[in-house]
């Protein structure tokens, strides 16, 4: 009972050192950051303060690495299934992949009225990639992070090395994805409508040319809000979920197990839902980009 009481008073052990709840959560929310120090040399940040000093051009090695690894694994797996696919006796894995294809294809057919062979593959990539990145949040918070800390301490001499494994809890990843979608929105808006049509849509919609200032006040923020809302919605939901997992892990001791189970079950709904929302908004935004000015 004394041990449970100690755990309830918020301590978490890392090696031989005992961390407070605040230190424990701060450590798990920090990134493995690589960048340029103020004195000019490049390297890994040892503290959050050093990471801040590196400025804008620093790189979160952990979340960037995991996102690339997960994306590459997903593409290779789908490529393997595609090459092994057969119409005679499809196995369970092929049926599962085909089910995902059919689900995404149906959503594209419902939400996209134009003709563009890029939209369905893009929607499929977004949907599966985000689901897989989100699913990393179900890995117990101390497993991979703790192993990385041990490796960092004993191999690289980095004590309590930060290491995050959920890419979608990094706003750089989510906003980077949303900005990529935004670039496609601008590209297809200009390609389908022309630069004049695109600008006239911003200037003359929805109240006509005599209300140009008011149209710009409405349309420009609406346009710029698309990538911001896409990226921050995904980041906010996954970051909040990870934070709650950390709070449960640091404050409840042994009785954290049922709490973890309940939150993980709820999180099973959040993981695909956020991927679905990101995919559907991408389809809707690109559909609007393909519409002519006269369609509005």
C-alpha positions as CSV (number, residue, x, y, z in Angstrom):
1,X,0.0,0.0,0.0
2,X,2.9,2.4,0.7
3,X,4.2,1.8,-2.9
4,X,0.7,2.6,-4.3
5,X,0.6,5.7,-2.2
6,X,4.0,6.8,-3.5
7,X,2.9,6.2,-7.0
8,X,-0.3,8.2,-6.4
9,X,1.9,11.1,-5.3
10,X,3.3,11.2,-8.8
11,X,6.8,9.9,-9.2
12,X,8.1,8.0,-12.1
13,X,11.4,6.1,-12.2
14,X,13.9,6.3,-15.0
15,X,16.9,4.1,-14.2
16,X,18.1,5.1,-10.8
17,X,16.8,8.6,-10.8
18,X,13.2,9.5,-9.7
19,X,11.3,12.1,-11.7
20,X,8.4,14.1,-10.6
21,X,5.2,14.0,-12.6
22,X,6.1,17.3,-14.3
23,X,9.6,16.1,-15.2
24,X,8.2,12.7,-16.4
25,X,5.6,14.4,-18.7
26,X,8.0,17.0,-19.9
27,X,10.5,14.3,-20.9
28,X,7.9,12.3,-22.8
29,X,6.6,15.4,-24.6
30,X,10.0,16.5,-25.7
31,X,11.5,15.7,-29.1
32,X,14.9,14.3,-30.2
33,X,16.0,17.5,-31.9
34,X,18.9,18.0,-34.2
35,X,20.1,21.4,-35.3
36,X,22.6,24.1,-35.2
37,X,23.7,25.5,-31.8
38,X,24.3,29.2,-31.3
39,X,28.1,28.7,-31.5
40,X,27.8,27.3,-35.0
41,X,28.2,23.5,-34.5
42,X,25.5,21.0,-35.3
43,X,24.3,18.2,-33.0
44,X,21.5,16.8,-30.9
45,X,19.9,19.0,-28.2
46,X,20.5,17.7,-24.7
47,X,17.7,19.8,-23.1
48,X,14.5,21.6,-24.2
49,X,16.3,24.9,-23.8
50,X,19.0,23.8,-26.3
51,X,16.3,22.7,-28.7
52,X,14.7,26.1,-28.5
53,X,18.1,27.8,-29.2
54,X,18.4,25.9,-32.4
55,X,15.5,27.8,-33.9
56,X,13.3,27.2,-36.9
57,X,15.7,25.0,-38.9
58,X,16.1,22.3,-36.3
59,X,14.7,18.9,-37.1
60,X,12.7,16.5,-34.9
61,X,14.6,13.4,-35.7
62,X,12.2,11.0,-33.9
63,X,8.9,12.0,-35.3
64,X,10.3,12.6,-38.8
65,X,12.0,9.3,-38.8
66,X,8.9,7.4,-37.5
67,X,6.6,9.1,-40.1
68,X,9.0,8.1,-42.9
69,X,9.4,4.6,-41.6
70,X,5.6,4.1,-41.2
71,X,4.9,5.5,-44.6
72,X,7.5,3.4,-46.3
73,X,6.3,0.2,-44.5
74,X,2.7,1.0,-45.6
75,X,3.7,1.5,-49.2
76,X,5.9,-1.6,-49.3
77,X,3.1,-3.7,-47.7
78,X,0.5,-2.5,-50.2
79,X,2.9,-3.1,-53.1
80,X,3.6,-6.6,-51.8
81,X,-0.2,-7.4,-51.5
82,X,-0.8,-5.9,-55.0
83,X,1.9,-8.1,-56.6
84,X,0.5,-11.2,-54.9
85,X,-3.1,-10.4,-55.6
86,X,-5.2,-13.0,-57.3
87,X,-8.8,-13.2,-58.4
88,X,-9.0,-17.0,-57.8
89,X,-8.4,-17.5,-54.1
90,X,-7.7,-14.2,-52.4
91,X,-6.4,-14.6,-48.9
92,X,-7.6,-12.7,-45.8
93,X,-4.9,-10.0,-46.1
94,X,-5.8,-9.3,-49.7
95,X,-9.5,-9.0,-48.8
96,X,-8.6,-6.6,-46.0
97,X,-6.6,-4.3,-48.4
98,X,-9.3,-4.5,-51.0
99,X,-11.9,-3.5,-48.3
100,X,-9.8,-0.4,-47.5
101,X,-9.5,0.4,-51.3
102,X,-13.2,0.1,-51.8
103,X,-14.0,2.2,-48.7
104,X,-11.8,5.1,-49.8
105,X,-12.9,4.8,-53.4
106,X,-16.5,5.1,-52.3
107,X,-15.8,8.2,-50.3
108,X,-14.0,9.8,-53.3
109,X,-16.9,9.0,-55.5
110,X,-19.3,10.6,-53.1
111,X,-17.2,13.8,-52.4
112,X,-15.4,14.5,-55.6
113,X,-17.3,15.4,-58.8
114,X,-14.4,16.0,-61.1
115,X,-12.0,13.7,-63.0
116,X,-8.5,13.4,-61.5
117,X,-6.6,10.2,-61.2
118,X,-4.6,11.6,-58.3
119,X,-7.4,12.1,-55.8
120,X,-8.2,8.5,-54.9
121,X,-4.5,7.5,-54.4
122,X,-4.0,10.7,-52.4
123,X,-7.0,10.0,-50.2
124,X,-5.9,6.4,-49.7
125,X,-2.4,7.4,-48.7
126,X,-3.7,10.1,-46.3
127,X,-6.2,7.8,-44.7
128,X,-3.9,4.8,-44.1
129,X,-0.8,6.8,-43.2
130,X,-2.6,8.9,-40.6
131,X,-4.3,5.8,-39.1
132,X,-0.9,4.0,-38.7
133,X,0.8,7.1,-37.2
134,X,-2.1,7.6,-34.8
135,X,-2.0,3.9,-33.8
136,X,1.5,4.4,-32.4
137,X,-0.3,6.2,-29.5
138,X,-1.5,2.8,-28.3
139,X,2.0,1.6,-27.6
140,X,2.6,1.8,-23.9
141,X,4.3,5.2,-23.2
142,X,7.5,3.9,-21.6
143,X,8.3,0.9,-23.9
144,X,10.0,2.4,-26.9
145,X,10.7,5.7,-25.3
146,X,12.4,4.0,-22.3
147,X,14.4,1.7,-24.6
148,X,15.5,4.7,-26.6
149,X,16.6,6.5,-23.4
150,X,18.7,3.6,-22.4
151,X,20.3,3.4,-25.8
152,X,20.9,7.1,-25.8
153,X,22.4,7.1,-22.4
154,X,24.7,4.1,-22.8
155,X,25.6,4.4,-26.5
156,X,25.5,8.1,-27.2
157,X,26.0,9.5,-23.7
158,X,22.7,11.4,-23.8
159,X,21.1,11.1,-20.3
160,X,17.2,10.9,-20.5
161,X,17.3,11.3,-24.3
162,X,13.9,12.5,-25.6
163,X,12.2,10.2,-28.1
164,X,8.6,10.4,-29.4
165,X,7.0,7.7,-31.5
166,X,3.7,9.3,-32.4
167,X,4.3,11.5,-35.4
168,X,0.8,13.1,-35.4
169,X,1.5,14.6,-31.9
170,X,4.1,16.8,-33.6
171,X,2.5,19.9,-35.1
172,X,5.3,20.1,-37.6
173,X,4.2,16.7,-39.1
174,X,0.4,17.5,-39.2
175,X,0.8,21.1,-40.5
176,X,3.4,19.8,-43.0
177,X,0.8,17.4,-44.3
178,X,-1.9,20.1,-44.4
179,X,0.4,22.5,-46.2
180,X,1.0,19.9,-48.9
181,X,-2.8,19.5,-49.3
182,X,-3.0,23.4,-49.4
183,X,-0.4,23.5,-52.2
184,X,-2.5,21.1,-54.2
185,X,-5.6,23.2,-53.6
186,X,-3.9,26.3,-54.9
187,X,-2.4,24.4,-57.9
188,X,-5.7,22.9,-59.0
189,X,-7.6,26.1,-58.3
190,X,-5.3,28.0,-60.7
191,X,-5.1,25.2,-63.2
192,X,-8.8,24.6,-63.5
193,X,-10.0,28.3,-63.2
194,X,-7.0,30.2,-64.4
195,X,-5.2,32.8,-62.3
196,X,-7.9,35.3,-63.2
197,X,-10.7,33.0,-62.2
198,X,-9.1,32.1,-59.0
199,X,-8.5,35.7,-58.0
200,X,-12.0,36.7,-59.1
201,X,-13.4,33.9,-56.9
202,X,-11.7,35.5,-53.9
203,X,-12.6,39.0,-54.8
204,X,-16.2,38.7,-56.1
205,X,-17.6,35.8,-54.2
206,X,-20.1,35.7,-52.4
207,X,-21.5,39.2,-52.7
208,X,-20.5,40.3,-56.1
209,X,-17.9,42.8,-57.4
210,X,-19.4,45.8,-55.7
211,X,-18.6,44.3,-52.3
212,X,-15.0,43.4,-53.1
213,X,-13.5,44.4,-49.7
214,X,-16.0,42.4,-47.8
215,X,-15.5,39.4,-50.1
216,X,-11.8,39.5,-49.5
217,X,-12.4,39.7,-45.7
218,X,-14.5,36.5,-45.9
219,X,-12.7,34.5,-48.6
220,X,-9.0,35.1,-47.8
221,X,-9.2,34.0,-44.2
222,X,-11.5,31.1,-45.2
223,X,-8.8,29.9,-47.7
224,X,-5.9,30.3,-45.2
225,X,-7.9,28.5,-42.5
226,X,-8.0,25.3,-44.5
227,X,-4.5,24.1,-43.9
228,X,-4.5,25.5,-40.3
229,X,-7.7,23.7,-39.4
230,X,-6.5,20.5,-41.1
231,X,-3.2,20.4,-39.3
232,X,-4.2,21.7,-35.9
233,X,-7.3,19.5,-35.6
234,X,-5.3,16.3,-36.0
235,X,-2.5,17.5,-33.8
236,X,-4.7,18.7,-31.0
237,X,-6.7,15.5,-30.7
238,X,-3.7,13.2,-30.8
239,X,-1.6,15.4,-28.5
240,X,-4.4,15.5,-25.9
241,X,-4.8,11.8,-26.1
242,X,-1.1,11.2,-25.5
243,X,-1.1,13.7,-22.7
244,X,-3.9,11.8,-21.0
245,X,-2.0,8.5,-21.4
246,X,1.0,10.1,-19.7
247,X,-1.1,11.5,-16.9
248,X,-2.5,8.0,-16.2
249,X,0.9,6.4,-16.4
250,X,2.5,8.9,-14.0
251,X,-0.3,9.4,-11.4
252,X,-2.2,6.2,-10.8
253,X,0.5,3.5,-10.2
254,X,-0.8,-0.1,-10.5
255,X,-4.4,1.0,-10.8
256,X,-3.5,2.8,-14.0
257,X,-4.2,-0.5,-15.9
258,X,-8.0,-0.3,-16.0
259,X,-7.8,3.5,-16.7
260,X,-5.4,2.8,-19.5
261,X,-7.7,0.2,-20.9
262,X,-10.7,2.4,-20.9
263,X,-8.9,5.3,-22.5
264,X,-7.3,3.0,-25.1
265,X,-10.7,1.6,-26.1
266,X,-12.0,5.2,-26.5
267,X,-8.9,6.0,-28.4
268,X,-9.7,3.2,-30.9
269,X,-12.5,5.5,-32.1
270,X,-10.3,8.6,-32.2
271,X,-7.6,7.0,-34.3
272,X,-9.6,6.2,-37.4
273,X,-12.0,9.1,-37.0
274,X,-9.2,11.7,-37.2
275,X,-7.8,10.0,-40.3
276,X,-11.2,9.9,-41.9
277,X,-11.9,13.6,-41.2
278,X,-8.5,14.6,-42.6
279,X,-9.2,12.5,-45.7
280,X,-12.7,13.8,-46.3
281,X,-11.8,17.4,-45.9
282,X,-9.0,16.9,-48.4
283,X,-11.5,15.4,-50.9
284,X,-14.0,18.3,-50.3
285,X,-11.3,21.0,-50.6
286,X,-9.9,19.5,-53.8
287,X,-13.4,19.1,-55.2
288,X,-14.0,22.8,-54.6
289,X,-10.7,23.6,-56.3
290,X,-11.8,21.7,-59.4
291,X,-15.1,23.6,-59.7
292,X,-15.4,26.4,-62.1
293,X,-16.3,29.9,-61.0
294,X,-19.8,29.5,-62.5
295,X,-20.5,26.5,-60.2
296,X,-20.5,28.6,-57.1
